[in-house]
Amino acid sequence: MNPPGSNDYLGALYRRTASRKEMYVDLVEDYFDKRRQQSIVRYSLRRLESLGYTVSIKNQKPLDPIHLRTN
């Protein structure tokens, strides 16, 4: 058996993980929903129309420019 911190796979993985000095950035709970807002709206609209509903959508507030980017 190898001692802790040896040169095996898990030891190398630990050293790579432990050496990271990055700060943790907490993304808000709806970060991904806001980022994909337009695609979520389009999907929901198509889904409701496929179920036989007539849907009209009115945006209550303008979107932030960062959320309008498409990836």
N, CA, C and O atoms as a DFTB+ gen file, in Angstrom:
284 C
 N C O
     1  1       0.850      -1.183       0.000
     2  2       0.000       0.000       0.000
     3  2       0.891       1.239       0.000
     4  3       1.893       1.300       0.712
     5  1       0.517       2.200      -0.790
     6  2       1.284       3.442      -0.896
     7  2       0.935       4.398       0.239
     8  3      -0.219       4.455       0.664
     9  1       1.909       5.145       0.730
    10  2       1.609       6.141       1.772
    11  2       0.818       7.307       1.188
    12  3       0.860       7.531      -0.021
    13  1       0.091       8.060       2.035
    14  2      -0.681       9.209       1.541
    15  2       0.218      10.200       0.806
    16  3       1.362      10.428       1.196
    17  1      -0.314      10.775      -0.252
    18  2       0.454      11.754      -1.029
    19  2       1.443      11.112      -1.967
    20  3       2.368      11.768      -2.446
    21  1       1.257       9.835      -2.235
    22  2       2.188       9.143      -3.126
    23  2       1.930       9.555      -4.568
    24  3       1.104      10.428      -4.833
    25  1       2.614       8.945      -5.465
    26  2       2.536       9.326      -6.876
    27  2       1.502       8.529      -7.647
    28  3       1.596       8.437      -8.871
    29  1       0.525       7.954      -6.977
    30  2      -0.518       7.245      -7.704
    31  2      -1.579       8.233      -8.196
    32  3      -1.475       9.437      -7.964
    33  1      -2.576       7.717      -8.862
    34  2      -3.611       8.552      -9.474
    35  2      -4.328       9.432      -8.453
    36  3      -4.489      10.632      -8.672
    37  1      -4.756       8.842      -7.343
    38  2      -5.500       9.623      -6.349
    39  2      -4.624      10.678      -5.696
    40  3      -5.102      11.767      -5.380
    41  1      -3.352      10.374      -5.489
    42  2      -2.436      11.361      -4.920
    43  2      -2.263      12.546      -5.856
    44  3      -2.254      13.696      -5.416
    45  1      -2.124      12.263      -7.151
    46  2      -1.983      13.335      -8.131
    47  2      -3.258      14.167      -8.204
    48  3      -3.203      15.394      -8.286
    49  1      -4.395      13.501      -8.174
    50  2      -5.676      14.217      -8.206
    51  2      -5.817      15.121      -6.984
    52  3      -6.260      16.263      -7.100
    53  1      -5.443      14.614      -5.825
    54  2      -5.521      15.416      -4.610
    55  2      -4.613      16.643      -4.711
    56  3      -5.026      17.748      -4.362
    57  1      -3.399      16.457      -5.177
    58  2      -2.463      17.580      -5.264
    59  2      -2.963      18.649      -6.235
    60  3      -2.814      19.841      -5.968
    61  1      -3.554      18.236      -7.354
    62  2      -4.105      19.219      -8.302
    63  2      -5.269      19.975      -7.682
    64  3      -5.375      21.191      -7.839
    65  1      -6.128      19.272      -6.988
    66  2      -7.302      19.901      -6.378
    67  2      -6.896      20.803      -5.222
    68  3      -7.415      21.912      -5.095
    69  1      -5.988      20.354      -4.388
    70  2      -5.588      21.115      -3.209
    71  2      -4.778      22.355      -3.571
    72  3      -4.739      23.310      -2.796
    73  1      -4.137      22.357      -4.725
    74  2      -3.286      23.489      -5.090
    75  2      -4.067      24.653      -5.700
    76  3      -3.503      25.727      -5.912
    77  1      -5.333      24.459      -5.980
    78  2      -6.138      25.532      -6.579
    79  2      -6.373      26.635      -5.562
    80  3      -6.729      26.376      -4.412
    81  1      -6.170      27.860      -6.000
    82  2      -6.338      29.016      -5.114
    83  2      -7.553      29.855      -5.516
    84  3      -7.667      31.017      -5.127
    85  1      -8.449      29.267      -6.289
    86  2      -9.605      30.002      -6.789
    87  2     -10.608      30.245      -5.669
    88  3     -10.796      29.417      -4.777
    89  1     -11.233      31.386      -5.747
    90  2     -12.306      31.687      -4.803
    91  2     -13.604      31.081      -5.325
    92  3     -13.835      31.041      -6.534
    93  1     -14.425      30.624      -4.433
    94  2     -15.729      30.096      -4.802
    95  2     -16.675      31.259      -5.062
    96  3     -16.806      32.155      -4.229
    97  1     -17.326      31.247      -6.201
    98  2     -18.295      32.284      -6.540
    99  2     -19.672      31.643      -6.539
   100  3     -19.953      30.732      -7.319
   101  1     -20.519      32.130      -5.655
   102  2     -21.858      31.579      -5.547
   103  2     -22.744      32.181      -6.627
   104  3     -22.959      33.393      -6.662
   105  1     -23.251      31.334      -7.500
   106  2     -24.200      31.777      -8.511
   107  2     -25.578      31.782      -7.870
   108  3     -25.930      30.858      -7.137
   109  1     -26.345      32.801      -8.139
   110  2     -27.677      32.879      -7.543
   111  2     -28.528      31.726      -8.047
   112  3     -28.223      31.109      -9.067
   113  1     -29.587      31.450      -7.323
   114  2     -30.382      30.260      -7.611
   115  2     -30.994      30.244      -9.010
   116  3     -31.234      29.169      -9.559
   117  1     -31.247      31.404      -9.590
   118  2     -31.851      31.428     -10.922
   119  2     -30.863      31.883     -12.001
   120  3     -31.283      32.372     -13.050
   121  1     -29.583      31.731     -11.763
   122  2     -28.552      32.174     -12.700
   123  2     -28.758      31.551     -14.086
   124  3     -28.748      32.261     -15.091
   125  1     -28.945      30.234     -14.140
   126  2     -29.066      29.567     -15.432
   127  2     -30.407      29.868     -16.088
   128  3     -30.489      29.925     -17.314
   129  1     -31.458      30.062     -15.299
   130  2     -32.744      30.441     -15.878
   131  2     -32.660      31.818     -16.517
   132  3     -33.179      32.021     -17.615
   133  1     -32.014      32.764     -15.849
   134  2     -31.868      34.100     -16.427
   135  2     -31.003      34.070     -17.671
   136  3     -31.277      34.768     -18.646
   137  1     -29.970      33.269     -17.634
   138  2     -29.051      33.193     -18.765
   139  2     -29.718      32.587     -19.999
   140  3     -29.401      32.958     -21.128
   141  1     -30.638      31.660     -19.777
   142  2     -31.327      30.991     -20.884
   143  2     -32.790      31.427     -20.991
   144  3     -33.632      30.668     -21.470
   145  1     -33.087      32.628     -20.552
   146  2     -34.468      33.071     -20.448
   147  2     -35.205      33.001     -21.788
   148  3     -36.323      32.491     -21.849
   149  1     -34.601      33.500     -22.845
   150  2     -35.293      33.509     -24.138
   151  2     -35.586      32.100     -24.637
   152  3     -36.672      31.841     -25.156
   153  1     -34.638      31.195     -24.487
   154  2     -34.886      29.835     -24.960
   155  2     -35.941      29.133     -24.091
   156  3     -36.717      28.323     -24.599
   157  1     -35.975      29.432     -22.806
   158  2     -36.995      28.852     -21.936
   159  2     -38.373      29.362     -22.339
   160  3     -39.334      28.594     -22.378
   161  1     -38.472      30.656     -22.638
   162  2     -39.752      31.235     -23.057
   163  2     -40.197      30.619     -24.388
   164  3     -41.360      30.243     -24.534
   165  1     -39.284      30.514     -25.353
   166  2     -39.643      29.922     -26.653
   167  2     -40.106      28.477     -26.489
   168  3     -41.117      28.075     -27.066
   169  1     -39.365      27.702     -25.704
   170  2     -39.738      26.304     -25.495
   171  2     -41.111      26.204     -24.831
   172  3     -41.952      25.410     -25.251
   173  1     -41.331      27.009     -23.794
   174  2     -42.610      26.967     -23.075
   175  2     -43.763      27.360     -23.992
   176  3     -44.834      26.755     -23.952
   177  1     -43.535      28.375     -24.817
   178  2     -44.553      28.820     -25.762
   179  2     -44.907      27.708     -26.746
   180  3     -46.084      27.417     -26.959
   181  1     -43.898      27.091     -27.341
   182  2     -44.153      25.993     -28.287
   183  2     -44.856      24.824     -27.610
   184  3     -45.749      24.205     -28.188
   185  1     -44.449      24.530     -26.387
   186  2     -45.056      23.410     -25.669
   187  2     -46.532      23.673     -25.376
   188  3     -47.373      22.797     -25.579
   189  1     -46.845      24.874     -24.902
   190  2     -48.243      25.208     -24.624
   191  2     -49.077      25.207     -25.901
   192  3     -50.212      24.731     -25.898
   193  1     -48.521      25.739     -26.998
   194  2     -49.258      25.740     -28.267
   195  2     -49.478      24.319     -28.776
   196  3     -50.518      24.029     -29.369
   197  1     -48.513      23.434     -28.552
   198  2     -48.687      22.047     -28.988
   199  2     -49.761      21.332     -28.167
   200  3     -50.320      20.329     -28.608
   201  1     -50.042      21.850     -26.980
   202  2     -51.103      21.283     -26.143
   203  2     -52.455      21.930     -26.414
   204  3     -53.443      21.595     -25.761
   205  1     -52.510      22.865     -27.382
   206  2     -53.777      23.456     -27.783
   207  2     -54.091      24.807     -27.172
   208  3     -55.205      25.305     -27.337
   209  1     -53.159      25.407     -26.481
   210  2     -53.384      26.707     -25.873
   211  2     -52.988      27.819     -26.836
   212  3     -52.082      27.653     -27.652
   213  1     -53.682      28.960     -26.732
   214  2     -53.284      30.175     -27.420
   215  2     -52.610      31.061     -26.382
   216  3     -53.191      31.363     -25.339
   217  1     -51.387      31.472     -26.673
   218  2     -50.580      32.166     -25.673
   219  2     -50.136      33.515     -26.212
   220  3     -49.701      33.623     -27.359
   221  1     -50.247      34.547     -25.377
   222  2     -49.630      35.830     -25.710
   223  2     -48.741      36.205     -24.526
   224  3     -49.096      35.992     -23.367
   225  1     -47.590      36.763     -24.843
   226  2     -46.597      37.065     -23.816
   227  2     -46.286      38.549     -23.852
   228  3     -46.093      39.132     -24.919
   229  1     -46.239      39.151     -22.673
   230  2     -45.874      40.556     -22.549
   231  2     -44.721      40.639     -21.556
   232  3     -44.847      40.177     -20.422
   233  1     -43.607      41.219     -21.966
   234  2     -42.451      41.374     -21.101
   235  2     -42.690      42.560     -20.168
   236  3     -42.955      43.668     -20.634
   237  1     -42.599      42.340     -18.865
   238  2     -42.882      43.387     -17.902
   239  2     -41.722      44.341     -17.694
   240  3     -41.931      45.510     -17.371
   241  1     -40.504      43.858     -17.875
   242  2     -39.350      44.729     -17.704
   243  2     -38.303      44.363     -18.754
   244  3     -38.232      43.209     -19.177
   245  1     -37.492      45.328     -19.176
   246  2     -36.467      45.013     -20.171
   247  2     -35.417      44.076     -19.584
   248  3     -35.108      44.123     -18.393
   249  1     -34.880      43.225     -20.454
   250  2     -33.850      42.288     -20.026
   251  2     -32.495      42.977     -19.973
   252  3     -32.224      43.905     -20.735
   253  1     -31.652      42.510     -19.063
   254  2     -30.285      43.002     -19.010
   255  2     -29.544      42.550     -20.259
   256  3     -29.796      41.451     -20.754
   257  1     -28.629      43.377     -20.783
   258  2     -27.889      42.984     -21.987
   259  2     -27.115      41.682     -21.822
   260  3     -26.942      40.949     -22.796
   261  1     -26.648      41.377     -20.621
   262  2     -25.879      40.146     -20.433
   263  2     -26.746      38.914     -20.663
   264  3     -26.239      37.861     -21.050
   265  1     -28.046      39.039     -20.427
   266  2     -28.939      37.894     -20.586
   267  2     -29.427      37.739     -22.016
   268  3     -30.068      36.738     -22.337
   269  1     -29.142      38.698     -22.877
   270  2     -29.572      38.610     -24.267
   271  2     -28.557      37.891     -25.151
   272  3     -28.853      37.577     -26.304
   273  1     -27.365      37.628     -24.621
   274  2     -26.333      36.944     -25.402
   275  2     -26.758      35.519     -25.687
   276  3     -27.368      34.869     -24.838
   277  1     -26.447      35.037     -26.852
   278  2     -26.682      33.645     -27.173
   279  2     -25.350      32.943     -27.292
   280  3     -24.391      33.490     -27.837
   281  1     -25.297      31.744     -26.786
   282  2     -24.036      30.969     -26.820
   283  2     -24.124      29.850     -27.787
   284  3     -23.164      29.097     -27.948
